[in-house]
Amino acid sequence: MTRAPDIPRPAGYPYGLMNDQGPAEQFGEALRAALLAGKFPNPNREGCPDEGLLKKIAAKRGALPVGHPTHVHIMQCSPCYALLESYRAHYLRRRRFAAAAAVLLVLAVVYIVYRERL
Ligand SMILES: [Zn+2]
């Protein structure tokens, strides 16, 4: 019986524990970390899209088709990726706030209707 070759494991994943991330997810996380760490500097901002397009991409998935040159650029440019992440965080906070406001509105309406029936 032959032994399976040792597969390099990312730091923080000791042997014997289940790892729910496949190779593609691990690669994506490593790339994301490298981009945010500034491993892909672009000091002259060559080829960078304008901030309006980055905001549009951050606000809506599918704003550009997969494989669009802008996506390719963002995955090779730390400044653009960092900006995109900050816009995504901004829009995520806004969506969460809107969801919380909607829940409060529904609860208020339910409370008012319930109170009038008593
Ligand atoms: Zn860029």
Backbone and ligand atoms as CSV (ligand in chain L), in Angstrom:
chain,resi,resn,atom,element,x,y,z
A,1,MET,N,N,0.843,-1.187,0.000
A,1,MET,CA,C,0.000,0.000,0.000
A,1,MET,C,C,0.879,1.238,0.000
A,2,THR,N,N,0.578,2.149,-0.928
A,2,THR,CA,C,1.387,3.372,-1.005
A,2,THR,C,C,0.748,4.471,-0.166
A,3,ARG,N,N,1.597,5.294,0.339
A,3,ARG,CA,C,1.152,6.407,1.186
A,3,ARG,C,C,0.908,7.627,0.311
A,4,ALA,N,N,-0.173,8.335,0.584
A,4,ALA,CA,C,-0.473,9.557,-0.174
A,4,ALA,C,C,0.617,10.582,0.094
A,5,PRO,N,N,0.993,11.344,-0.931
A,5,PRO,CA,C,2.028,12.360,-0.706
A,5,PRO,C,C,1.524,13.427,0.264
A,6,ASP,N,N,2.482,13.973,1.010
A,6,ASP,CA,C,2.121,15.043,1.938
A,6,ASP,C,C,1.707,16.275,1.151
A,7,ILE,N,N,0.583,16.801,1.507
A,7,ILE,CA,C,0.071,17.999,0.846
A,7,ILE,C,C,0.372,19.180,1.754
A,8,PRO,N,N,1.017,20.214,1.222
A,8,PRO,CA,C,1.295,21.366,2.074
A,8,PRO,C,C,-0.001,21.972,2.595
A,9,ARG,N,N,-0.017,22.285,3.863
A,9,ARG,CA,C,-1.212,22.869,4.485
A,9,ARG,C,C,-0.936,24.319,4.842
A,10,PRO,N,N,-1.957,25.162,4.708
A,10,PRO,CA,C,-1.763,26.545,5.119
A,10,PRO,C,C,-1.581,26.634,6.629
A,11,ALA,N,N,-0.905,27.666,7.070
A,11,ALA,CA,C,-0.684,27.864,8.503
A,11,ALA,C,C,-2.028,27.981,9.208
A,12,GLY,N,N,-2.125,27.450,10.391
A,12,GLY,CA,C,-3.358,27.539,11.158
A,12,GLY,C,C,-4.284,26.367,10.942
A,13,TYR,N,N,-3.929,25.442,10.073
A,13,TYR,CA,C,-4.757,24.271,9.832
A,13,TYR,C,C,-3.955,23.027,10.207
A,14,PRO,N,N,-3.993,22.659,11.502
A,14,PRO,CA,C,-3.215,21.496,11.923
A,14,PRO,C,C,-3.758,20.212,11.305
A,15,TYR,N,N,-2.875,19.251,11.170
A,15,TYR,CA,C,-3.287,17.957,10.646
A,15,TYR,C,C,-4.336,17.353,11.552
A,16,GLY,N,N,-5.222,16.586,10.979
A,16,GLY,CA,C,-6.218,15.875,11.753
A,16,GLY,C,C,-7.523,16.638,11.906
A,17,LEU,N,N,-7.542,17.897,11.536
A,17,LEU,CA,C,-8.793,18.655,11.618
A,17,LEU,C,C,-9.378,18.803,10.221
A,18,MET,N,N,-10.698,18.841,10.169
A,18,MET,CA,C,-11.360,19.025,8.885
A,18,MET,C,C,-11.099,20.453,8.403
A,19,ASN,N,N,-10.866,20.576,7.145
A,19,ASN,CA,C,-10.673,21.880,6.528
A,19,ASN,C,C,-11.782,22.035,5.495
A,20,ASP,N,N,-12.693,22.954,5.741
A,20,ASP,CA,C,-13.837,23.092,4.841
A,20,ASP,C,C,-13.535,23.972,3.639
A,21,GLN,N,N,-12.289,24.399,3.505
A,21,GLN,CA,C,-11.933,25.216,2.362
A,21,GLN,C,C,-11.195,24.366,1.343
A,22,GLY,N,N,-11.672,24.414,0.110
A,22,GLY,CA,C,-10.987,23.717,-0.961
A,22,GLY,C,C,-9.826,24.541,-1.466
A,23,PRO,N,N,-9.085,23.996,-2.400
A,23,PRO,CA,C,-7.914,24.713,-2.929
A,23,PRO,C,C,-8.270,26.069,-3.531
A,24,ALA,N,N,-9.421,26.158,-4.213
A,24,ALA,CA,C,-9.793,27.434,-4.839
A,24,ALA,C,C,-10.053,28.496,-3.769
A,25,GLU,N,N,-10.741,28.106,-2.684
A,25,GLU,CA,C,-11.031,29.066,-1.618
A,25,GLU,C,C,-9.738,29.481,-0.913
A,26,GLN,N,N,-8.839,28.517,-0.705
A,26,GLN,CA,C,-7.563,28.824,-0.052
A,26,GLN,C,C,-6.744,29.781,-0.916
A,27,PHE,N,N,-6.750,29.529,-2.223
A,27,PHE,CA,C,-6.025,30.419,-3.124
A,27,PHE,C,C,-6.630,31.817,-3.084
A,28,GLY,N,N,-7.964,31.879,-3.113
A,28,GLY,CA,C,-8.654,33.170,-3.074
A,28,GLY,C,C,-8.330,33.942,-1.809
A,29,GLU,N,N,-8.322,33.253,-0.672
A,29,GLU,CA,C,-8.002,33.917,0.597
A,29,GLU,C,C,-6.556,34.398,0.613
A,30,ALA,N,N,-5.644,33.567,0.090
A,30,ALA,CA,C,-4.230,33.953,0.049
A,30,ALA,C,C,-4.038,35.164,-0.861
A,31,LEU,N,N,-4.735,35.165,-2.003
A,31,LEU,CA,C,-4.634,36.294,-2.936
A,31,LEU,C,C,-5.203,37.556,-2.295
A,32,ARG,N,N,-6.340,37.419,-1.633
A,32,ARG,CA,C,-6.976,38.564,-0.964
A,32,ARG,C,C,-6.037,39.149,0.091
A,33,ALA,N,N,-5.434,38.265,0.889
A,33,ALA,CA,C,-4.516,38.724,1.934
A,33,ALA,C,C,-3.312,39.434,1.315
A,34,ALA,N,N,-2.790,38.881,0.226
A,34,ALA,CA,C,-1.629,39.498,-0.428
A,34,ALA,C,C,-1.997,40.864,-1.012
A,35,LEU,N,N,-3.187,40.951,-1.616
A,35,LEU,CA,C,-3.629,42.235,-2.184
A,35,LEU,C,C,-3.782,43.275,-1.085
A,36,LEU,N,N,-4.402,42.884,0.034
A,36,LEU,CA,C,-4.621,43.839,1.120
A,36,LEU,C,C,-3.317,44.193,1.826
A,37,ALA,N,N,-2.329,43.300,1.751
A,37,ALA,CA,C,-1.031,43.582,2.363
A,37,ALA,C,C,-0.159,44.452,1.461
A,38,GLY,N,N,-0.682,44.800,0.285
A,38,GLY,CA,C,0.070,45.671,-0.613
A,38,GLY,C,C,1.140,44.955,-1.416
A,39,LYS,N,N,0.974,43.645,-1.596
A,39,LYS,CA,C,1.979,42.875,-2.349
A,39,LYS,C,C,1.913,43.147,-3.848
A,40,PHE,N,N,0.877,43.864,-4.287
A,40,PHE,CA,C,0.743,44.202,-5.706
A,40,PHE,C,C,0.648,45.723,-5.828
A,41,PRO,N,N,1.758,46.422,-5.531
A,41,PRO,CA,C,1.701,47.890,-5.551
A,41,PRO,C,C,1.548,48.415,-6.981
A,42,ASN,N,N,0.952,49.555,-7.069
A,42,ASN,CA,C,0.797,50.224,-8.362
A,42,ASN,C,C,0.898,51.718,-8.077
A,43,PRO,N,N,2.121,52.179,-7.726
A,43,PRO,CA,C,2.275,53.554,-7.247
A,43,PRO,C,C,1.817,54.613,-8.244
A,44,ASN,N,N,1.931,54.328,-9.521
A,44,ASN,CA,C,1.505,55.315,-10.520
A,44,ASN,C,C,0.056,55.133,-10.937
A,45,ARG,N,N,-0.594,54.144,-10.304
A,45,ARG,CA,C,-2.009,53.839,-10.581
A,45,ARG,C,C,-2.241,53.650,-12.079
A,46,GLU,N,N,-1.330,52.897,-12.706
A,46,GLU,CA,C,-1.462,52.641,-14.142
A,46,GLU,C,C,-2.612,51.678,-14.397
A,47,GLY,N,N,-3.491,52.065,-15.285
A,47,GLY,CA,C,-4.597,51.214,-15.694
A,47,GLY,C,C,-5.738,51.130,-14.696
A,48,CYS,N,N,-5.706,51.959,-13.642
A,48,CYS,CA,C,-6.742,51.880,-12.610
A,48,CYS,C,C,-8.062,52.457,-13.135
A,49,PRO,N,N,-9.165,51.774,-12.838
A,49,PRO,CA,C,-10.471,52.320,-13.211
A,49,PRO,C,C,-10.819,53.499,-12.309
A,50,ASP,N,N,-11.747,54.342,-12.746
A,50,ASP,CA,C,-12.124,55.464,-11.883
A,50,ASP,C,C,-12.923,54.954,-10.684
A,51,GLU,N,N,-12.973,55.775,-9.640
A,51,GLU,CA,C,-13.604,55.344,-8.389
A,51,GLU,C,C,-15.093,55.083,-8.555
A,52,GLY,N,N,-15.717,55.773,-9.510
A,52,GLY,CA,C,-17.145,55.545,-9.762
A,52,GLY,C,C,-17.410,54.111,-10.181
A,53,LEU,N,N,-16.532,53.574,-11.031
A,53,LEU,CA,C,-16.714,52.186,-11.464
A,53,LEU,C,C,-16.456,51.227,-10.309
A,54,LEU,N,N,-15.450,51.531,-9.470
A,54,LEU,CA,C,-15.191,50.676,-8.303
A,54,LEU,C,C,-16.399,50.673,-7.362
A,55,LYS,N,N,-17.007,51.845,-7.173
A,55,LYS,CA,C,-18.200,51.922,-6.317
A,55,LYS,C,C,-19.342,51.106,-6.910
A,56,LYS,N,N,-19.496,51.181,-8.232
A,56,LYS,CA,C,-20.566,50.426,-8.902
A,56,LYS,C,C,-20.343,48.925,-8.722
A,57,ILE,N,N,-19.099,48.482,-8.866
A,57,ILE,CA,C,-18.780,47.055,-8.687
A,57,ILE,C,C,-19.045,46.656,-7.238
A,58,ALA,N,N,-18.672,47.534,-6.293
A,58,ALA,CA,C,-18.860,47.213,-4.877
A,58,ALA,C,C,-20.332,47.157,-4.506
A,59,ALA,N,N,-21.134,48.017,-5.127
A,59,ALA,CA,C,-22.551,48.102,-4.770
A,59,ALA,C,C,-23.348,46.936,-5.303
A,60,LYS,N,N,-22.909,46.381,-6.423
A,60,LYS,CA,C,-23.730,45.351,-7.060
A,60,LYS,C,C,-22.861,44.264,-7.668
A,61,ARG,N,N,-23.127,43.035,-7.229
A,61,ARG,CA,C,-22.449,41.909,-7.876
A,61,ARG,C,C,-22.964,41.816,-9.309
A,62,GLY,N,N,-22.085,41.448,-10.208
A,62,GLY,CA,C,-22.502,41.298,-11.592
A,62,GLY,C,C,-22.564,42.613,-12.342
A,63,ALA,N,N,-21.987,43.676,-11.761
A,63,ALA,CA,C,-21.976,44.961,-12.453
A,63,ALA,C,C,-21.180,44.862,-13.752
A,64,LEU,N,N,-20.183,44.014,-13.739
A,64,LEU,CA,C,-19.392,43.748,-14.945
A,64,LEU,C,C,-19.337,42.234,-15.139
A,65,PRO,N,N,-19.251,41.765,-16.379
A,65,PRO,CA,C,-19.171,40.318,-16.599
A,65,PRO,C,C,-17.887,39.734,-16.016
A,66,VAL,N,N,-17.980,38.460,-15.628
A,66,VAL,CA,C,-16.809,37.767,-15.089
A,66,VAL,C,C,-15.707,37.772,-16.144
A,67,GLY,N,N,-14.492,38.044,-15.710
A,67,GLY,CA,C,-13.359,38.065,-16.628
A,67,GLY,C,C,-13.169,39.409,-17.310
A,68,HIS,N,N,-14.008,40.392,-16.973
A,68,HIS,CA,C,-13.865,41.733,-17.550
A,68,HIS,C,C,-12.477,42.276,-17.181
A,69,PRO,N,N,-11.833,43.004,-18.097
A,69,PRO,CA,C,-10.483,43.519,-17.804
A,69,PRO,C,C,-10.390,44.301,-16.496
A,70,THR,N,N,-11.465,44.966,-16.091
A,70,THR,CA,C,-11.428,45.704,-14.822
A,70,THR,C,C,-11.282,44.746,-13.647
A,71,HIS,N,N,-12.001,43.614,-13.691
A,71,HIS,CA,C,-11.847,42.612,-12.626
A,71,HIS,C,C,-10.417,42.080,-12.593
A,72,VAL,N,N,-9.885,41.816,-13.772
A,72,VAL,CA,C,-8.515,41.299,-13.859
A,72,VAL,C,C,-7.550,42.318,-13.264
A,73,HIS,N,N,-7.756,43.588,-13.582
A,73,HIS,CA,C,-6.886,44.642,-13.043
A,73,HIS,C,C,-6.970,44.683,-11.523
A,74,ILE,N,N,-8.192,44.650,-10.989
A,74,ILE,CA,C,-8.373,44.755,-9.535
A,74,ILE,C,C,-7.644,43.619,-8.814
A,75,MET,N,N,-7.635,42.447,-9.427
A,75,MET,CA,C,-6.965,41.308,-8.791
A,75,MET,C,C,-5.449,41.366,-8.929
A,76,GLN,N,N,-4.943,42.424,-9.583
A,76,GLN,CA,C,-3.498,42.589,-9.731
A,76,GLN,C,C,-3.024,43.940,-9.195
A,77,CYS,N,N,-3.908,44.648,-8.482
A,77,CYS,CA,C,-3.601,46.019,-8.054
A,77,CYS,C,C,-4.064,46.199,-6.610
A,78,SER,N,N,-3.117,46.265,-5.703
A,78,SER,CA,C,-3.462,46.418,-4.284
A,78,SER,C,C,-4.258,47.689,-3.993
A,79,PRO,N,N,-3.890,48.861,-4.563
A,79,PRO,CA,C,-4.674,50.060,-4.259
A,79,PRO,C,C,-6.145,49.930,-4.689
A,80,CYS,N,N,-6.379,49.379,-5.879
A,80,CYS,CA,C,-7.765,49.220,-6.339
A,80,CYS,C,C,-8.503,48.208,-5.467
A,81,TYR,N,N,-7.833,47.111,-5.113
A,81,TYR,CA,C,-8.507,46.091,-4.302
A,81,TYR,C,C,-8.860,46.653,-2.930
A,82,ALA,N,N,-7.938,47.427,-2.352
A,82,ALA,CA,C,-8.210,48.016,-1.034
A,82,ALA,C,C,-9.386,48.990,-1.114
A,83,LEU,N,N,-9.424,49.788,-2.183
A,83,LEU,CA,C,-10.552,50.713,-2.354
A,83,LEU,C,C,-11.860,49.935,-2.511
A,84,LEU,N,N,-11.821,48.898,-3.358
A,84,LEU,CA,C,-13.024,48.096,-3.588
A,84,LEU,C,C,-13.515,47.483,-2.280
A,85,GLU,N,N,-12.604,46.968,-1.476
A,85,GLU,CA,C,-12.995,46.375,-0.190
A,85,GLU,C,C,-13.616,47.418,0.732
A,86,SER,N,N,-13.065,48.634,0.737
A,86,SER,CA,C,-13.644,49.666,1.613
A,86,SER,C,C,-15.037,50.045,1.126
A,87,TYR,N,N,-15.229,50.126,-0.186
A,87,TYR,CA,C,-16.575,50.431,-0.708
A,87,TYR,C,C,-17.537,49.285,-0.392
A,88,ARG,N,N,-17.052,48.044,-0.523
A,88,ARG,CA,C,-17.918,46.900,-0.206
A,88,ARG,C,C,-18.359,46.945,1.251
A,89,ALA,N,N,-17.419,47.265,2.141
A,89,ALA,CA,C,-17.754,47.344,3.570
A,89,ALA,C,C,-18.789,48.443,3.801
A,90,HIS,N,N,-18.630,49.572,3.103
A,90,HIS,CA,C,-19.580,50.682,3.226
A,90,HIS,C,C,-20.985,50.225,2.794
A,91,TYR,N,N,-21.063,49.584,1.624
A,91,TYR,CA,C,-22.379,49.166,1.122
A,91,TYR,C,C,-22.973,48.056,1.990
A,92,LEU,N,N,-22.123,47.194,2.542
A,92,LEU,CA,C,-22.624,46.148,3.439
A,92,LEU,C,C,-23.232,46.771,4.686
A,93,ARG,N,N,-22.555,47.792,5.258
A,93,ARG,CA,C,-23.124,48.485,6.433
A,93,ARG,C,C,-24.463,49.122,6.078
A,94,ARG,N,N,-24.541,49.742,4.901
A,94,ARG,CA,C,-25.806,50.372,4.494
A,94,ARG,C,C,-26.916,49.341,4.347
A,95,ARG,N,N,-26.595,48.190,3.737
A,95,ARG,CA,C,-27.622,47.148,3.566
A,95,ARG,C,C,-28.071,46.610,4.913
A,96,ARG,N,N,-27.140,46.419,5.844
A,96,ARG,CA,C,-27.496,45.934,7.178
A,96,ARG,C,C,-28.366,46.947,7.908
A,97,PHE,N,N,-28.027,48.219,7.772
A,97,PHE,CA,C,-28.824,49.260,8.412
A,97,PHE,C,C,-30.230,49.269,7.830
A,98,ALA,N,N,-30.338,49.161,6.505
A,98,ALA,CA,C,-31.650,49.153,5.857
A,98,ALA,C,C,-32.454,47.933,6.304
A,99,ALA,N,N,-31.798,46.779,6.433
A,99,ALA,CA,C,-32.498,45.565,6.883
A,99,ALA,C,C,-32.984,45.734,8.317
A,100,ALA,N,N,-32.139,46.303,9.173
A,100,ALA,CA,C,-32.533,46.513,10.571
A,100,ALA,C,C,-33.698,47.508,10.634
A,101,ALA,N,N,-33.659,48.563,9.815
A,101,ALA,CA,C,-34.744,49.542,9.794
A,101,ALA,C,C,-36.037,48.879,9.315
A,102,ALA,N,N,-35.946,47.993,8.331
A,102,ALA,CA,C,-37.133,47.304,7.826
A,102,ALA,C,C,-37.739,46.414,8.913
A,103,VAL,N,N,-36.885,45.711,9.662
A,103,VAL,CA,C,-37.375,44.850,10.743
A,103,VAL,C,C,-38.066,45.700,11.804
A,104,LEU,N,N,-37.464,46.829,12.165
A,104,LEU,CA,C,-38.082,47.716,13.163
A,104,LEU,C,C,-39.419,48.256,12.670
A,105,LEU,N,N,-39.495,48.600,11.385
A,105,LEU,CA,C,-40.744,49.094,10.819
A,105,LEU,C,C,-41.836,48.025,10.899
A,106,VAL,N,N,-41.497,46.798,10.534
A,106,VAL,CA,C,-42.473,45.698,10.593
A,106,VAL,C,C,-42.917,45.483,12.034
A,107,LEU,N,N,-41.963,45.489,12.964
A,107,LEU,CA,C,-42.315,45.300,14.380
A,107,LEU,C,C,-43.219,46.430,14.867
A,108,ALA,N,N,-42.948,47.662,14.447
A,108,ALA,CA,C,-43.774,48.801,14.852
A,108,ALA,C,C,-45.187,48.646,14.307
A,109,VAL,N,N,-45.315,48.239,13.051
A,109,VAL,CA,C,-46.647,48.054,12.449
A,109,VAL,C,C,-47.387,46.930,13.174
A,110,VAL,N,N,-46.715,45.832,13.443
A,110,VAL,CA,C,-47.344,44.710,14.158
A,110,VAL,C,C,-47.791,45.172,15.543
A,111,TYR,N,N,-46.964,45.940,16.214
A,111,TYR,CA,C,-47.300,46.425,17.552
A,111,TYR,C,C,-48.533,47.325,17.502
A,112,ILE,N,N,-48.566,48.249,16.532
A,112,ILE,CA,C,-49.697,49.178,16.424
A,112,ILE,C,C,-50.984,48.421,16.115
A,113,VAL,N,N,-50.914,47.485,15.174
A,113,VAL,CA,C,-52.103,46.698,14.819
A,113,VAL,C,C,-52.549,45.862,16.009
A,114,TYR,N,N,-51.613,45.243,16.705
A,114,TYR,CA,C,-51.943,44.408,17.867
A,114,TYR,C,C,-52.578,45.263,18.970
A,115,ARG,N,N,-52.052,46.465,19.194
A,115,ARG,CA,C,-52.558,47.343,20.252
A,115,ARG,C,C,-53.978,47.817,19.965
A,116,GLU,N,N,-54.287,48.075,18.696
A,116,GLU,CA,C,-55.623,48.553,18.337
A,116,GLU,C,C,-56.670,47.471,18.465
A,117,ARG,N,N,-56.256,46.199,18.433
A,117,ARG,CA,C,-57.213,45.093,18.557
A,117,ARG,C,C,-57.584,44.818,20.014
A,118,LEU,N,N,-56.781,45.344,20.938
A,118,LEU,CA,C,-57.071,45.067,22.353
A,118,LEU,C,C,-58.207,45.921,22.861
L,1,ZN,ZN,ZN,-5.556,49.775,-9.917
